[in-house]
């Protein structure tokens, strides 16, 4: 090898790889692989040697090169060697990967009913960027998406006309065992415990530090979700629209047990893009939580115990007293041999709330037992649960008790014919019902579902069905029964696929039956070296009620034909063009005024420009 030296260090993002052969070889027989990637077509090959420059920056670290060739007598020769690389003398890695895509779309035909819905023309450009700088234990990165958008009609909120930075995250950190520290600013994720802040994605900042058995986390984020550059970095401002807090943890007994404490404080106001909040003014409060997890027996018995205490107010901080409440859960689970199990009990108080966790089910207590076994070609699982509301026993309201049980069996004795079935039972009862309450629950529901599939060669077919019957003994007497069946085969022919489907269902309630039929057909194909792509999708839906309140049918179809041109400028510019359209036909025999028959046709010109430097 001439460069780089075997087991040596190459400085550069695209180091030249070249070598000499000990004896003349046939240049056409030379094959060069770097880290398993074929670079032969990019190389310069002669009877005496070869040279290749990677088209993209090599990641820093160890690399493997394999060179094979045949000499004049046809005898094979193979040489393998390794080297390490750094992007710069003082920096291990510095790279920026950017993907710029642009689209221009024009409506060639559209019905007048779509004049205020579908734009005559629209243009959009997206830049997805990811940059990284690393030197020893220090690392910094910047990831984000920028977008330019314009169209003939007003752009729906939260997007806006022109250029905008949709999301961005800057991270900086230090990682040298046993110490690891990372700070993040921009669009971040806060994940503490299920009853405090689970997977909260917001604009703000986080800081996390780990040192051996100890870890600390802190965060400050907006309580409402923001889109684009609205809200800036969102680090300033009061607790009326921010969520701030942190957690600390200690890991014991070789990381087999962890104790974590969490504190969260903040507030929110109504509104915010894609966020469900309580209307009627600002609200907020704080919560203190504790989490204990353990795994002492190699997964055979694990524990997950959480206890949280909140103070929450519905209104301005100076005008409303806070309501205090608590929540806790105890969970044990594990797996041994072919068996799995789980036991859970949880309680969430009526007034327990946390800013940033609006989906938490409050005023609820109960538990669940579940288990399963995998016998190889057969599986069996079962679960039973009981939950009730009105956890404080308020005499003005009933206590609604919900029972659920299910049993699932799976059979894979024949690989081409897997099948499964489930039996489920639900019981709803109201206890301690006030005298004037006419909404007491007294309902039982049984459900059976089954599915069988056929997988062989180019065919993949699924047949499924279910039947459900509800016996309502309350004064509402809303008995019902429903059954449905669905067939969905898929046929694969090389680069083409066809997926028809058919479904039928009947639902009877209050002596009124509703019949629905759904038919579908989807297909996709590629041809001419995958340059031409064709796609179709269609569905037909009918619904009819025996009381003549509904009798309608809808057909929807769409298609797309696209052509990808050969990349230009050393594959830095990848243009494409496509025609796509939709067809809608609605026939309503009850309300003929809603009938329509319309179709749209679009021309789209697009380009992709990947840039790595």
N, C-alpha and C positions, 0 to 999 in steps of 0.2 A: 504494500500500500504506500502510495505517495502522500495522500492526505485524505482524511486525518490519520495520524499515527495510530496503530493498533493499541487499544486500551489507553489512548491519549485523550486530551481535551481539545475540542474545536471551539474557537471563539467566533460567533456569528449566528445570525438568525437563519441563514440559508448557506451552511458551509459546503464548499465544493468537495465532492467525493470522487477521487480518481485513483487509479492504480495501473500497474504494468503486469502483463502476463509473462510467465517464465519462458513460454514458447509461443510461437504464433498460433492464433486461433481463428476460427471462422467468425467474423463480426456478426453475421446473421444468427449465430447460435448463442450469443451472449445474452444472459438474463440477469437483471439486477433488481434485488428486492431490499428495501430499507424499512425495517420494522414491519415486515410482512406486506408492504405495499409495493406493487410492481412499478418501478421507475424506468423500465427498459425503453419505452417509447420516448422518454425525455432525454436519453443519454446520447453521447457521442461515442461510437464504438469503432475501433480499428483492430487489425490483427495483433498490434502490440499492446493495446491498453484500452481504457475507457475513462469517461468523465461525465458526471451528472451533477446538476444543481437542483435541489428540491424546489418545486414550484411554490410551496408554502413554507412558512417558518417552522422549523422543527421544534418541538417542545424541549425544554432543557432537561438534561438527565441522560440516562443510558440509552444507546441505540444499537441495533443489530443490523449488519449488512451481510447479504448473501449474494455471491457472484458465481454463476455457472457458465460453462462454455465447452465447446468441442474443438480439438485441434485438427490438423489437416488429415490425420488418420481416422478421425471420427471418435477418438477416445474422449470420454467425458472428464471434466475437471470441475471441482467445486471448492470454493474458499469462503469461509465465514469469519467475520471479525466483529469486534465491538469497539465503541468509543463513547465518550461523554461530550455533551455540548453545553455552552453557555451563550446567551445572546450578546452580552457585552463583558468586558473585562471586569467591571465592578458591579454589574447587575446580572443576576442569573437569568431573568426572563423579563422581556418587555414586548408585548404584542397587543394589537388592536384588531379585532375581527368585526367587520361591518357588512351588513347586508342591506342594500338599497333596492327597493322595489317600487315601480311606478305603474299606474293603471289609468287609462283614459277610456271611458265608456260613453257611448252615445246610443240613445233610444231610436232605432230605425222605425219602429211602429209601436204605438200604445193606444189604448182606448181613451176616449175623453173622460171616462170615470176615474182615470188614473192621473189626470193632469195635475192634481194637487198632492199626489202621492209619489209618483215616479218622476225623477228629473229627466229633462231632455238630454242633459250631458252632465257628467261628473268626472272629476280627476282627483287622484289620491296618490300620494307618495309616502312611503314608510321607510324609516332608517332604524334598523335594530343594531345596536352597537354594544360591544363587550370588550373592555380594555383591562389589562393586567400588568402590573409592575411588581417584581419580586426580587429581593436580594437577601439571601440567607434566611433568617427567621422573619423578616419584615415583608409585608405584602400589602398592596393597595389595588383596588379594582373599582371600575365605574361601569355600570350597566344601565341601559336605558333605551327608550323607544321615542323617536320623534316622528311627527306626522304633519303632512300638509294636505288639506282637503278643501275642495271647492265644488259647488254644483249649482244648477240653475234654481233649485228650490232652497228654502231655508234649511239649514242643517239642524236636526233635532238635538236638543240638550241631552247630555252635557257636552257634546262635541261642539266646535265652533269653526267658522270659516278661517282659513289661513293656516299658518304654522303653529304648532304647539308641541310641547314635550309631554308625552302621554304618561310616562313613568320613568323614574330614575332612582338609582341606589348607589351611593358611594360607600365603600367599605375599606377599612384600614385595620391591620392587625399584626400581632406578633405571636409566633408559634415556635417555641422551643421547649420540648418536654422537660419538666411537667407543667410549664406555664403556657397558657394560651389566652390572649386578650384580643377582642374584636369589637370595633365600633362601626355602626352603620347609620347613615343619614339618607332620608328620602322615603321611598316606599318600602316599609319594613313589615315584619311579621312578629307578633307577640304571642307566645304560646306558653301559658302557665299551667292551669289546672282546668278540668271540665266545668267546675262551678265558679271559677273566677273569669279568666280570659283564655278561652281555647281558640287558637288560630285566628287571632284578630289582625287583619291586614289593613294598615292605615299609613298615612303620611306622618313622619316624625323621625325619631332617633332612638337607637338602642345601644347599650354597652354591656358586654358580657366578658367575664373573666373566670378562668379556671386555673387552679393551682393544686395539683394532687387531689386530695379528698374534698376540697372546698370549691364552691362556685358561687358567683354573684351575678345578678342581672339587674339592669335598670332600664327604664324606658320613659319616653314622653312622646305621645302621639295625639293627633286630632281625634276627637270622638266621632265626628262626621267624616264620611268618605269624600275625598276631593278628586277631581279629574283634571289632568293636565297641570298647567302651572298655577291654577287657582290655589291660593293659600300659601304659596311660597314653600319654605322649608318647614313651616308649621311648628317651630320650636318655641315661639313666643306666645304670650297670651295667658289668661287666667284659667282656672279650673272649670269655668262654666262651659268650655268647649274643648277641653283637653282631658286626656287620661294619662296619669302619671303613677309610677310605682316601681316596684322591684321585688326581687326574691333572692333568697340565699339558701344554699343547700350544703349538706355534709354527707359524704358517702363513707360507709363503714363496712368492716368485715370483707375487705377486698371487693368493694363495689356491689356487694350482695344486698345491702340495705341503704336506702337514701331517706333523709329527713329534709323536707323543704318548707320554708315559710314564705308567704306571699302577702304583699300589701298593695292595694290599688285604691286610688282616689281620683275623682274627676266628675265632670258634668257634661251634659249635652243639651242642645236645643233642637226643636223640631226641624226636620229636613235633612239634607245631605244626600248626595247621589247614591242610589242603590242601598239605602240603609233604612230599616224599619224602626221608627222611634215613636214614643208616645206623644200625641199631639197635646196642645194646651199649655205650652210654655216650657221653660227649662226645667231640668231635673238633674239629680246627681247624688253622690254619696261615696262612701268608702267601704272596703271589705278587707278583712284579715283572714287568711287561709293557711291551713297546714296540710301537708301531704306526706304520707308514709308509704313507701313501696319496698318490697323485699322479694328476694328470690334465693333461698338457701338450699334448695334441693334440685338444682339443675333443671328448673322448669316444671317439676312435678307439683310444686305448691308455691304459688306466688300470691302476694297480697297487695292491695291497692286501697288505702284508707285515706279519706279526705274529710276535713271539718272546716267550715267557713262561717264567719260572723259578719253581717252587713249592717250598715246604717244608711238608709236611703230616704230621699225626700222627693216628692212630686210637686215642684214649684221652686220659686226663687229662694236662694239660700237664706236670706234674712227674714223670710215671711212664713216659712213652713217648718214644723218640727219633723225630725227624722224618725222613721219607723225602723226599729231594730228587729232582726230575725236571723235565723241560722239555717244551714244546710249541711248534710253529711251523707257519706256513703261508705259502705264496707263491702269490698269485693275480694273474693278468693277464687283463683282459677289455676289451671295447670293441665299438663299432658303427660301421660305415662304409657309407654308401649303403644297400643292401638287406641287408647281411650283419651278423651278430653272432657273437661268439666268446668263449670262456672257457677258460682253462687253470689248473688248481689242483693244488698238492701240499701235503699236510698230514701232520703227525706229532704224535701225542699220546702221551706216555710212559705206561708201565704204572702208575707211582706219581704221576702228575700229577693233582692235585685242587685245587679251589678251593671254599671255603665259599660257599654261595649259588648254585652252578652244578652241582647234582646230576645234571642230564641230560647232561653232557658225556661223549661217548664216549671212553673211555681205551684205552690199549694198542692203538693203531690207527695205521696209516700207509698212505698211498696217494695217488692222484690221479685227476683227471677232466679229460677234454677234451670240449668241446661246441661246436657251431656251428649256425647257422641262416641261412636266407635267405627273404626275403619278395618274391615275384615279382608282387605285386599280387593276382591271383586264385588264386595258388598259394603255399603255404608248405612249406618243407622244413627239418627240424632233425634232428640226430643227436648222440649222446653215447656215450662209452665211459669206463669207470672200472675201477680195480683197487685193492683194499684188502686188507690182511692184518693179523692180530693177532699176538700174541707178538713184539712189536717188539724185545725183547732176546734172542730166540733161546734161550729156556729149553729145555734138552734134555728136561725132564720133560713138555713139552707140544708138540703139533704146531703148525705154522704154517698157519693156515687162510686160504686165498686166495680172495677173492670177486671175480669179474669180472662186469661188467654192460655191456650195449650196447643201444641202442634207436635206432630210425629212425621219424620221424613225418612224415606227409604230410597236408596240408590243401588242400581245393579249395573255392573260393567263386565259381566261374564263374557259377553261377546263385544269385542272392541268396535265393531262396526254398528252395534245396536245398543248404545247406552240408554238407560231409562231410569226414571225417578217418579216418585209419588209423594204427596203430602196430605195429611189429614189435619185440619185445624178446627178449633172450637173456641168461641168467644161468648162470654156471659156478662151481661150488664145488669146491675141491680142498684136500686136506690134504697138506702137505709136511713132511719131517723127522719122520715119525710114530714115536713110541716103540714098541718091540716089543710091549708088552702093551696098547697102546691100540686098542680095538675101535670107537671112535667117529670114525674118519677119514671126512672128507667126500669124496665122489666123485659129484657130482650135476650134471646139466644140465637146464635148464628153458627152454622156448621158449614165447612168448606172442604172440598176435596179437589186437588189438582194433580195432573199427571202429564208427563212429557216423555216422548220416545224420539230418538234421533237415529238417523242412518248416515254413516260416514264411510264412503268407499270410493276410491278413485276420484273422478271429477264431480261426484254428487255429495252434497251435504244437506240433508233434509231433516226438518224438525216438525213434529206433530204434537201439539199441546192442547189441553182443554181443562176446564174447571166447572164445578157446580157449587152454588152457594144458596143456602136457604135460611131465612131469618124468620123466627117466630116471636112476634111482638105481643106481649101480654098486657101492655100498658093501655091506657084509655085511647091512645092514638091508633092502636091496632094496625100498625104499618107493616104487616107481613109482606115478605117479598121473596122471590127466588130468581136466580140468574144462572144461566149456563152459557158457555162459549167454547168454541173450538177454532184452532188456527193451524194452518199448514203453510210452512215457509221453506221451500227447497232452494238450494243454490247449486248452480252448475258452473264449473270452471273449465275453460277451454284455453289453456296457455295464457295469453295476455288478455283474454276476454272472460267476462262473467255475466251470467243472467240469473236474476233473483225474482221469481214470481212469488206471490203470497195470496192467501185467501183466508178470511176470517168471518165467522158468523156468531151472533150472540142473540139471546132472548132474555129480557128482563121483565118480570111481572110484579107490579105493585099496585095495590088498591084496585085489583081486578082489571088493570090496564096493562097490556103487553106491548113492549117496544122491541121490534126486530131491527137489527142492524147488520149490514153486509159490507165488508171492506175487501176490495181487490187491489192488488198492487203489482207493479212490474218495474224492476230496475235493471239496468244493464250498463256495462262499461267495456270498452275495447281500446287497444292500442295497436298501431300498425306503422309500417314504413319506419323501422328502427326507432319505434316509440315516439316518433315526431308527431303523428296524428293521434289525437285522443277523442273518442266519442263517448258521450254519456247520455242516458235517458232515465227518466223517472216518472212514474205515473201512479195515480191512485183513483179508485172509484168508491164512493161511500154513499150508502142509502140508509135511511132511517124511516120507519113507519110505525105509528101507534094505532092500536085498535079503536081508540076513541076519536080517531081522525083529527087529532090535534097536531100531528106531524106526518108529512109524507113528502120527502124530498130526496133528491139525488145530486151528488156533486162529483164532477170529474176534473182532476187537476193533472196536467202533464208538463214536463219540462225537458229540455234537451240542451246539449252543449257540444259543439264541434270545435276543437282547437288544434292549432299547428304551432309547433316549437321550432323556430329557425336554428340553424347551426350557430353556436356561440361565435362571437366576433371579438377581435382584439385580445387574442390569447385567453379566450373564455371569460373575459371580464365583462362582456355584455351579452345577455341572453334574452333576445326578444321573442315574443309570441303574439299570436292573434287568435281570436275566438269569436264565434257566433253562438249566442245562447238565447233561449226564449221560453215563455210559459204560455199555457193555454188553460183557461178556466171555463167550465160549463156548469151552470146551476139550474136545476129544474125543481121548483117548489109548487106542488099542486095545491097547497093550502094558502100560500101567499104568492100568487103569480107575479106580483110586482117586484119581487126580489130575484126573478129569473135574470140570468145574464149569460152571455156567450162572448168571450173576449180573449185576445191573445196579444202578447208583447214580444218584441224582437230587439236584441241589443247586439252591438259590435263592440268588442273590447280589445284594446291594444295594450300590451303589458311588456315590461322589461325588468330583468333582475341584474343587479350589478354587485357581485361580491368583491369586497376589498379587504385584504389582510396586509397589515404593515407593522 
